Structure formats: structure tokens, C-alpha cells
Amino acid sequence: MPIPEKLGGFKVLKDVTRIVAGFPREADDLPLRVFRALADRKINLPYATCVSCDHFWGLTIMVEAGNATGTAAAIEAVLAKGPALHHGGAILSIFPHRKNPEITRALFEAFGREGVSPDALASSPSAISVVLDEGILNRASSALFGPFTFSAYRTPADWKLAQKGKEQLYKEVVASYQEKRPKVYGLEYQDAQALLQVKLDRGRIASLGPPFGRWARSGLSLTFLATSPCRESNREQISFCLPLTDDALCQQTLREVLPLADLRSIGPAAAFSMNGPHFGDRYGIVSELLMAFKAGHVDFLGLSCTIASITGVVPSAQLTTAIEAIQARFDIPSVMERT
């Protein structure tokens, strides 16, 4: 099994609360209303995912512990029911990711060997972020040094030493401004994708390591990756995009590894990503995107916001409309198609 090339490093954000909610897909404006309510309260979101699952929206967000009560109240006001709060969390992000399934495989298998069970995860073009209980953070960070090497740290002890006295450096800072048109470095998209969604019992995500390894050896690119809660409280869903031309092969691989898995594929789909100055330290970015989609009548299938990037999936038939809607809401100097 090939070892991933040396990675740049990893970042940790501690003392955050995971907030989980689910609501019917029939009410398509509910994701917008939730994120708009959080933006109105100027609540920063260092991590957020919202993914469709069998006519059901699964929402996971992370907020600093001091914002947990206000965030829960804002969500309850929209959904008429309180979300689930899980305190004492942390976000561990490794980078660069470069949409490489081999990095995902190595991460899953390292966690599996050490008995580390992620509570949630999502990728951006630059990084993959894992949500964990802070109590297992040291074990999780040590597990990374099995399959990976980092330019900044040679050993787990080097990493721990580097954290002393610098905890505040990893806090996200809420920007003190709100542009009328948020600035973006660029918008990238990749069409002809299949959105694969697998439901698993909680704690089983790491078992997907071998399929990701096979896809990496085939040279496939992972354009979207996010977990989300399901309607069934004891299960979770992992969603990811791979080339539509390899959809049948990918499904076959999943069936071989997890023959009883609840699997479905949605396609053709298109994945897009964008990042910009202060995306990671200002509120309202997700709500701006969803307001653009509402104005353009775009039906998004899933999105994630982590490490200063937004990644999303829309039906291929709505790709042009989605790009135009984003351009109307954001200041974008370039739009690039990836093949």
C-alpha cells in the first residue's frame, strides 16, 4: 500500500461544541433559515455540513463553547425543536488534502488501528477535518504519525511541545466586517460526478478505508466528502463524489467490503469549491451561498464548510445556474473547470 507523501501539518481547534439536527427535506428553505439565523447572531462556524439523506437534511455544525447556548436557541427557533449538543469537542485538520482518496484511506485505517472513532468529518480541497471528543485528541494526533510524516513535526512529542502556550493561535476570530459581496479567490467545479452515499452504524466510518485505497490506486479524485446524521439515531451517513464514469466500479467495491451497507448513488452531479479571505474567520458565508441558491432556484444536494473553504454538490443539470447564482452573490475573479 503506497504511503502518502509528506504532509504540511495539522491544526487543532479545541473547546468547541458539536451541534446536530435533522429535519424534513420537503421544507427546502430550512437550511437557509437555520444558517441565516446564525449569521444574524454573528455566530462563526469553523465547521459546518448539511447533506441530503432520503428526504431528510442532516446538519452538523461546530461552534466555540461560549456560543453553544445561543446557537442552539437560534436553531430551535427555526426548527421548533432543540438540536442535540455534544460538548467537549475538538476539530483536527490535516493538510494538504488535494482531493486524494489515499490520504482518506490512511487516515481511516490509522484511526481504526488505534480505536479512534470520529464523530464527524468533512474535506475541502486543502484539508480534511475530523471532529473528535477532546478526550481522545492526543491518541488521534499520535495515530497520524503512523501513516504520515509532517514537515513541521517529526514525532507526536514535537507536536505536543509546539502547542504549549499557543492555544489561542488556533481560535477562529470573528471578522469585524461584512462585505456586501464576499470576496472569493476563485471558484472551481467538476462536472460528471456521482454522489455516493453510504449509511453505516455509528462508529463504522473507519471501515471504509480499503475502498478509498482502491480508488486512489485507480487515480480517482475525491471532490466531496462529508458525514451527516441520518433519520435513524443509531446510524450516520458518509457522502462523497467520484467520477460518474467509475460509479459502477465504486459501488461494486463498496459492496465487496460492506455487502449489507445501505448504499445509493445520485448522478449526474457536479461538485464545486471556493475559498476566500477570512472565509475561516467570519460569519454568514454559508447563508450567503444558500441565499444565492434560493434566488437562482438551485437544489443543492450537500455542502461543507471547513478550513476557509466551501465545497458543495448540485445536480449537473443545474450547474450553470448554480455558477451564475454564486457569481451574483460573491465577488469571484475566476471560474475554472477541473477535469
HELIX and SHEET records of a PDB file:
HELIX    1   1 LEU A   30  ASP A   40  1                                  11    
HELIX    2   2 ALA A   65  ASN A   67  5                                   3    
HELIX    3   3 ALA A   68  LEU A   79  1                                  12    
HELIX    4   4 PRO A  101  GLU A  114  1                                  14    
HELIX    5   5 GLU A  134  ILE A  136  5                                   3    
HELIX    6   6 LEU A  137  ALA A  143  1                                   7    
HELIX    7   7 PRO A  156  GLN A  163  1                                   8    
HELIX    8   8 GLU A  167  TYR A  170  5                                   4    
HELIX    9   9 ILE A  205  LEU A  208  5                                   4    
HELIX   10  10 GLY A  209  ARG A  217  1                                   9    
HELIX   11  11 LEU A  244  ASP A  246  5                                   3    
HELIX   12  12 ASP A  247  VAL A  257  1                                  11    
HELIX   13  13 PHE A  279  ASP A  281  5                                   3    
HELIX   14  14 ILE A  285  GLY A  296  1                                  12    
HELIX   15  15 SER A  316  GLN A  318  5                                   3    
HELIX   16  16 LEU A  319  ARG A  329  1                                  11    
SHEET    1   A12 ALA A 120  SER A 123  0                                        
SHEET    2   A12 ILE A 128  ASP A 133 -1                                        
SHEET    3   A12 ALA A  84  PHE A  95 -1                                        
SHEET    4   A12 GLY A   9  PRO A  24 -1                                        
SHEET    5   A12 PHE A  56  GLU A  64 -1                                        
SHEET    6   A12 TYR A  47  SER A  52 -1                                        
SHEET    7   A12 GLY A 302  THR A 306 -1                                        
SHEET    8   A12 SER A 309  PRO A 315 -1                                        
SHEET    9   A12 ASP A 262  ASN A 275 -1                                        
SHEET   10   A12 GLY A 186  ASP A 201 -1                                        
SHEET   11   A12 ARG A 235  PRO A 243 -1                                        
SHEET   12   A12 PHE A 224  PRO A 229 -1                                        
SHEET    1   B11 ALA A 120  SER A 123  0                                        
SHEET    2   B11 ILE A 128  ASP A 133 -1                                        
SHEET    3   B11 ALA A  84  PHE A  95 -1                                        
SHEET    4   B11 GLY A   9  PRO A  24 -1                                        
SHEET    5   B11 PHE A  56  GLU A  64 -1                                        
SHEET    6   B11 TYR A  47  SER A  52 -1                                        
SHEET    7   B11 GLY A 302  THR A 306 -1                                        
SHEET    8   B11 SER A 309  PRO A 315 -1                                        
SHEET    9   B11 ASP A 262  ASN A 275 -1                                        
SHEET   10   B11 GLY A 186  ASP A 201 -1                                        
SHEET   11   B11 VAL A 335  GLU A 337  1                                        
END                                                                             
